[in-house]
Amino acid sequence: MNLPFQIDLTNKVCVVTGGTGVLCGKMAESLAACGAKVAILALGQEACEQKAAAIREAGGIAIGIETNVLDKQSLKVAHEKILAELGPCDILINGAGGNHPKGQTTNEYLYPEDLENDEISTFFDLDKDGVQFVFDLNFLGTLLPSQEFARDMINREGATIVNISSMNAYCPLTKIPAYSGAKAAVTNFTQWLAVHMSKVGIRVNAIAPGFFVTAQNEKLLKNEDGTWTARAQKILTSTPMEHFGEADELIGTLLYLVNHEASGFVNGVCIPVDGAFSAYSGV
C-alpha cells in the first residue's frame, strides 16, 4: 500500500478488532505499511485470514485470528497466539462495532397514527435484546479487548489505544437510538480510560468517523440502481463537504494518534473525521 506520508512503526505490534471491515481493514493495511506487525481480530476465520494474507502479499506482517470480542476466553486465546507469533501488544485499535435492526425505529418522528400501524417500528417497539446487543457490541466490545491487551502495554514506550466512536456520539442520529447511545458511551469511556491509564504510560484516544459507505450501511444509502436514497441525500445536504468519506481519509488521523512523536501529549480526545457534519447546525 502506498501512503502519501510515512510513520515508522517498525516492530510495533498492532491489534485491530473488527479488522475485516471496510474502515478497520484499511487501518490494518496502513499500520502494516508503516512497518507494524498486525493482528486482525474479527468473526470468521476465513475473512480474517484473507485480510492478513492480502497484507502479507503487499509486503507486510500480519496474522488473522477469529475472535469474539464479547467472549473473554476467545480474547485470551487470541492474545496468547499474538504473544507467541508477534509479541506483546503496543497499539490496540478497538474497531469492532455495529448496529441491529431491533434497536432502531422505522421513522424519524413519532406520529399518533404510527401507533396503529403494525408495519411501523416506533420507540415503543424497541426490542430490549436488540438494544442490549448494540450496547454490548460497541461498548463491551471496546472495554473487554482493552482489559485483555492493555496489560501488555503498561509502561511500554508509545503504547496507545484508539477507539472507534462515531459523530453520532456528538449529536444522536434519528432512527438509531441504541447505536447513538452506545457510541456516546465509547467516547465517554475513552476519556475515562485515558485518565485511568495516564500513570502507566498508555494514551487512549478515539476517532469519530462521519458517514462512510460500508457493507453494513450500503443498502440504507443506495438504491438498487446505485443512486442515493432519500436518507443519503439528506446526509449529503447536512455535510458541508458534500460527499461521503473514503476509508483512506481516516488514515492520517489514525497514524497521528498512534505515533508518539506526533501526538505524545494528546490523550483522552475524540477526533471527528466527518466533513464538518458534527459542526453544522443546518443553517
ChimeraX attribute file (.defattr): number of C-alpha atoms within 10 A of each C-alpha:
attribute: neighborCount
match mode: 1-to-1
recipient: residues
	/A:1	13
	/A:2	9
	/A:3	12
	/A:4	6
	/A:5	8
	/A:6	13
	/A:7	17
	/A:8	13
	/A:9	21
	/A:10	13
	/A:11	15
	/A:12	22
	/A:13	26
	/A:14	29
	/A:15	30
	/A:16	26
	/A:17	30
	/A:18	26
	/A:19	30
	/A:20	27
	/A:21	21
	/A:22	16
	/A:23	22
	/A:24	23
	/A:25	21
	/A:26	19
	/A:27	24
	/A:28	29
	/A:29	24
	/A:30	25
	/A:31	29
	/A:32	27
	/A:33	24
	/A:34	21
	/A:35	19
	/A:36	25
	/A:37	26
	/A:38	32
	/A:39	29
	/A:40	30
	/A:41	29
	/A:42	23
	/A:43	18
	/A:44	14
	/A:45	14
	/A:46	14
	/A:47	19
	/A:48	25
	/A:49	19
	/A:50	15
	/A:51	22
	/A:52	28
	/A:53	17
	/A:54	14
	/A:55	23
	/A:56	16
	/A:57	11
	/A:58	14
	/A:59	13
	/A:60	21
	/A:61	23
	/A:62	27
	/A:63	22
	/A:64	25
	/A:65	26
	/A:66	20
	/A:67	24
	/A:68	21
	/A:69	27
	/A:70	19
	/A:71	13
	/A:72	15
	/A:73	13
	/A:74	14
	/A:75	22
	/A:76	16
	/A:77	13
	/A:78	21
	/A:79	23
	/A:80	13
	/A:81	15
	/A:82	23
	/A:83	13
	/A:84	10
	/A:85	13
	/A:86	20
	/A:87	17
	/A:88	21
	/A:89	26
	/A:90	26
	/A:91	28
	/A:92	25
	/A:93	26
	/A:94	29
	/A:95	27
	/A:96	27
	/A:97	23
	/A:98	17
	/A:99	22
	/A:100	17
	/A:101	16
	/A:102	19
	/A:103	24
	/A:104	23
	/A:105	21
	/A:106	17
	/A:107	15
	/A:108	12
	/A:109	11
	/A:110	14
	/A:111	10
	/A:112	7
	/A:113	8
	/A:114	15
	/A:115	15
	/A:116	9
	/A:117	10
	/A:118	9
	/A:119	9
	/A:120	14
	/A:121	21
	/A:122	20
	/A:123	17
	/A:124	9
	/A:125	15
	/A:126	17
	/A:127	16
	/A:128	10
	/A:129	12
	/A:130	17
	/A:131	22
	/A:132	15
	/A:133	20
	/A:134	26
	/A:135	24
	/A:136	18
	/A:137	21
	/A:138	28
	/A:139	24
	/A:140	21
	/A:141	23
	/A:142	26
	/A:143	20
	/A:144	17
	/A:145	25
	/A:146	18
	/A:147	12
	/A:148	16
	/A:149	20
	/A:150	20
	/A:151	11
	/A:152	17
	/A:153	21
	/A:154	17
	/A:155	13
	/A:156	14
	/A:157	11
	/A:158	19
	/A:159	25
	/A:160	29
	/A:161	27
	/A:162	25
	/A:163	25
	/A:164	25
	/A:165	32
	/A:166	28
	/A:167	26
	/A:168	24
	/A:169	22
	/A:170	18
	/A:171	14
	/A:172	18
	/A:173	14
	/A:174	14
	/A:175	19
	/A:176	21
	/A:177	19
	/A:178	25
	/A:179	27
	/A:180	24
	/A:181	21
	/A:182	27
	/A:183	26
	/A:184	22
	/A:185	18
	/A:186	28
	/A:187	26
	/A:188	17
	/A:189	20
	/A:190	27
	/A:191	18
	/A:192	13
	/A:193	19
	/A:194	21
	/A:195	15
	/A:196	13
	/A:197	16
	/A:198	13
	/A:199	11
	/A:200	12
	/A:201	16
	/A:202	24
	/A:203	30
	/A:204	28
	/A:205	26
	/A:206	28
	/A:207	23
	/A:208	23
	/A:209	22
	/A:210	22
	/A:211	23
	/A:212	18
	/A:213	19
	/A:214	14
	/A:215	9
	/A:216	11
	/A:217	13
	/A:218	15
	/A:219	14
	/A:220	13
	/A:221	20
	/A:222	17
	/A:223	13
	/A:224	9
	/A:225	6
	/A:226	10
	/A:227	11
	/A:228	17
	/A:229	16
	/A:230	13
	/A:231	12
	/A:232	20
	/A:233	16
	/A:234	11
	/A:235	18
	/A:236	18
	/A:237	14
	/A:238	20
	/A:239	21
	/A:240	16
	/A:241	13
	/A:242	14
	/A:243	17
	/A:244	16
	/A:245	17
	/A:246	14
	/A:247	17
	/A:248	12
	/A:249	14
	/A:250	21
	/A:251	20
	/A:252	15
	/A:253	14
	/A:254	19
	/A:255	21
	/A:256	15
	/A:257	25
	/A:258	27
	/A:259	17
	/A:260	16
	/A:261	11
	/A:262	12
	/A:263	14
	/A:264	14
	/A:265	9
	/A:266	14
	/A:267	21
	/A:268	21
	/A:269	18
	/A:270	25
	/A:271	19
	/A:272	23
	/A:273	19
	/A:274	24
	/A:275	20
	/A:276	15
	/A:277	23
	/A:278	21
	/A:279	15
	/A:280	11
	/A:281	7
	/A:282	9
	/A:283	4
